[in-house]
Amino acid sequence: MVPFGGWDMPVEYSGLADEHRAVRTRAGLFDVSHMGEIRVRGPKAFETVQRLTCNDVAALDDGKVQYSAFLTERGTFVDDLLTYRIAADDYLLVVNASNTPKDVAWAKRQESPGAAVEDESAIWAQLALQGPLAERVLQPLTDVKLADVGYYRFATGHVAGVTALVSRTGYTGEDGFEVYVHSDRAAAVWDAILEAGRPDGVIPAGLGARDTLRLEATLALYGNDIDDTTTPWEANLGWIVKMKKGDFTGREALAKQKEAGVTRRLVGFEVTGRGIARHGFPVSVDPESGPVGVVTSGTQTPTVGKPIGLAYVPAGRITPGTSLAIDVRGRSVAARVVPTPFYRRKT
């Protein structure tokens, strides 16, 4: 157990590699109740969320989810998030745990008549069942017809007799569901899912496996790969920015950067020398030059089976095959840029 964003969180239960492989081959259950939930309701809820986020909320209908971000006036990340459209006047925004107080305050500062912004983080718990057997394990416990819940869609119903919002989303690169229930019912639902999944080898999984799984799938981690110094253009997340939708916070700065062109980009790399690249290790374009950036995420993962990582490098050095040098505790270790994601599920 470790402190994380004001919570005590499990790094591992039975072992990181064991939990990682369970999610890739069977299913694993994560307690991610530390995530924050912001509710925006009222006749002007759509206009408020449209202004707060960089993606186009008009693309959502009831029961649809959207990956998006809060941006500063400089076009950099306040946070990345999921936007759930419950109704035309009701949205649930799911944000990162360590950012929740900041995000709530930031959203409330932009609150306008006709839309109330409320912090509902204490009300919700979130359990993530992830892996190829997730649907098979969860279906007997819920009255939601899971086969009808498409990717980045959600439905409301019951799980283990508890009122729940069931979302086909996740942070692992596998199929799976995130189940939102009232916080005082989370333990009962957790136990029910683990018991139902026991015959299929479902096990609990912690933060360690969550990190290696998301890195293989090249899913950005706030505080590592994105933060208030990086923009979506630089982080290869331009697809969540909809410049044509109208005004939103950060739009003007992003328009200027897009016109000028970015000077750096986030790339994936694999280590070809001997060593493992870790977060914060300096990155150079060759062993003789000075650092041009640092590793934002890096480790050796169970599925890929080799040291991999992410780093910001000059925009002219992003082509796959480009050589890099990682400073691993004072020793220059060879690496090369590779296409991402490092792992993609077969179906």
N, C-alpha and C positions, 0 to 999 in steps of 0.2 A: 504494500500500500504506500502511496506517495501523495503529498499535497499537490493539487492541480486546480488552479483557478478558484481557490477557496474551498475546494472539496477534497475529501480523502478518496483517492481513486485506486483501483487495482491495476498494477502493471501487468501481472500475470497470475493465473490460477494454477494450471498444470505445467506451464512452460510456454514461452513465446512461440517457438517453432511448432510445437504440438497444436497450439491454438490456431496459428496461421494456416497450417495444413488442413485442419478441420474445416475452416471456412472455405478453403479452396476446393475441398473434395466432398464435404458433407454439409455441415452448418455449425456456426458458432453463435452464441448469444452474448451481446454486449449490453451493459447497463450504461447508457449515455444520458442519464437524467440530469447531468450537470449542464447540458445545453440550455441556452436561454430561449424564452418564448415571449414575443411582443405581439400584442393583439391590437389591431387597428380596426375600429368599427365606427359606423355612422354614414350618413348620406354622401359625405365627401371622402370616404375611405379610399376609393379608387384613385382620386386625384392626389391624395396624400402619399399613398404608396408609390404611385407613378413618379412623384417628385423625389421621394426618398431613395429610390433604387434606380440602377442604371439599365436594367432589362425592361422589356416592354410588357407591363402588366396587362395591357389590352389583349395580349395573346392568351391569357388565361380564361378558362371558363370554370364553373363550379366543379370542384373535385380535381383540379389540376395543380401541379407543383412546378416551381420555376427556380433555377439556380440564378442568383443575382448578387448584388453587392451594394453596400452603402459606400459612398465615395466622399472624400473631402473636396473643398473648392479647388484644390490642386490636382484633382483627378486621381488621387491615391486612395488606397483602401482604408476605410474605417473598419470594415469587416466584410466577410462574405457570408451569405445566408441562403436559406430556402424561403420562398414565398408561397404560402398555401392560400388559394382562394376558396374560402368556405361558402361565401355568397358575394353578391355584387357590392354589399356594404360591410363585408366582414372578411378580414385577412389575418392570417397567423404567420408571423415572421420568426423563423428559427435561427438563432445566432449562436456564436461561439461562447462558451462558458466564461472564459476570462475576460471577454469583452462586454458581457451583458450590462453591467452598470453604465459603462461608457456608451454603449449602443442605445440604451433606453434614454439616457440624458440627451444624446444627440438627436434622436427621433422626436423627443418631446419639445426640444427647442424649435423644431420645424412644424409643430402641431398647429393646426388652423381650425377655425370654426367649422363644425360639421363632421369632424373626425376625431375620436378620442384615441390616444395612444396609451396603452396600459401594459405594465410589466406583469405577465402571468407566469413567470418562471417557477414560482413556488407552487403553483397549482399543478403543473404538468410533470410527469415522469416519462422517460423515453427508453424503450427497450428495442434493440436492433437485432433481429434474427437474420443472419446473412449466410448465404451459401446455396449451392445447387439444390439442396433438399429443403430449403426454407418453406416453400409453398406446401409441400407434402406434410411437413411437421405442423405447420400453423393451421391448415385448413380444418382439421377436426375440432379445433378449439374455438372457431369463430363462425358467426353467421354471415360474414362477408364472403361473397363468392370471389375468391382471390384470383382465379383465372380471368375474371373480368376487370381486374385492377391493372391497368397498363403501367408501363414504366413512367415514373414521375406523375402518377395519378394516386388518389387516395379515396377512401370510403369510410363512412362511420358505421359502427355496429357494436358488437360485443366480442371480447376475447376472454375466454375462461369465465364467462358470466359478467365481465366488467365492461362498462361503456368505454369505447376506445375509438380512436382515429387510427386507421391502418393505411400506411403509405408505402408504395413500392419504390423506395429510395434507399440509399445507403452510402457508405464511405469506404468500401472495400474492393470495388471492381467486380463483385459478384451480384447475382440476383438476390433479392431479399426484401425484408420489410422492416420499417420502423413503426413501432406501436406506441402511440401516445395514450396514456391513461392518467387518471387522477393520482397524484403522488402518494396518497395513503393506500392505494390498491396495487402499487407496483410490485411489492414483494410477492403477493399472491399470484400475480400474472407471471412473474419471473419463474416461480416454482412450477407453475403449471406447464409453461413452455419447456423447461428443462426435463420435466417428467415425461411429457409427450414425445420429446426428441430422444430420450435415452436409447430406445431400440435402434435408432439410426445413427447413434454415436455423436449426438449434439452435445457440445460442452460449452461452459462459460469461457469467454475470452476477454482479455484486458487491453489496456492502452498500448502495450508493447506490440501485440499482434495487429491492433488497429492501425498503428503507424507503419508497419512494414507492408501491410495490405494496401493501404492508401498510396504509399510510395510506388509500389509496383504498378498500380493503376494510374499513377501520375495525377493524383488529386491534391490540390494545393492545401497547405496547412498555414493558417494565419499565424503570424509571428515568426515563421520560418521562410516560406516561399513568397508570401505576400504580406505587406504591412503598409503603414502610412508613408513609406518612402517609395513604393512601387505602384505602377499603374497597370490596368488591365492589358494595355497594348504590350507592355514589357513582359507581363506574366503569361502571355499566350492565352489570355482570357477575353480577347476582344469580341468573341462571339456572344458574350453576355451583355455587351454594350450596344444599345440600339439608338444611334445618333438621330435617326429620323423620327423618333417618337415624340419629340418636343423637349422642353426644358427639364433638366434634372440636375441635382447638385453634382458639380464636377464636369459638366458637359463642355463648358467653354475651354477649360484647361485641356481636356482630352482632344478637342478639335484642333487646338494649336499644336499639340504633340503629334497628332496624326499627320498634320500637314508638314511639320518639320522632319518627321521620321524619328524613330526611337534610336538611341545610341547603344542600348543593351537589350538582351533578351534572355529569358529563362530557358535553359536547355537541359536535356537529360544527358548523362554521360555514364560510361562504364569504365571501371579501373582496369587497365591492361597490365599494369605493373603489380608489385606485391604490396598490398596495404588496403585498408578500408578508409574511405573518405567519410568524415563525420561532419556534422553541422559546425560551421564556423571555420573550417580549414581553408586557408588561402588557395586561390585558383589563379594560375598564370597561363598564358597562351604558349609558353615554352619554358624550359628550366632556367634559361638565362635571364628572362625578363622578370619584372616585378609583378606582384599580384594585380589582377584586374577585377577580382571579385572574391567571394567566399562561397563555400558549399552551403546551400540553404537546407538541404535534407540529404542524408547519405547513410548507408549501412550495407550489409550483405543480407539479402532476403532469401527466405527458404525456397520460394518457387523459382525465381530467376537463377539463384545459385551462384551469383557473382556479386562483387561490390558494385553498387550503382548509386547514383545521386542526381541532384539538381543544383544548378548554379546559374547566376547571371554572368554572361560573358559579352564582350563587344559584339554589336550587331553583325559585323563582318566575319564572325567566327562561329556561326550557328549551324553550318552545313554538316550533316552527319558524316563522320569520318575525320572531322577536324581534330587535331591533336591538342590536348590540354596537359597541364602539369599540376598535380595536387600536392600541397605541402602537408605531408603526414608527419606531424611532430618533428619538423626540421629536416625531413627527408623528402626529396622530390620524387613523386610517383606518377608514372605515365597514365593517362586516361584519354578517352576519345568521345566525341559527341555522338550520340546514337538517337534514332527515332524514338518517340514516346507515343503511347504508353509502353512501359517495359513489359507489361502483361495485359493481355486482353482475353476475356473468357470466350470459349468457343461458340456459345449460343447466347 
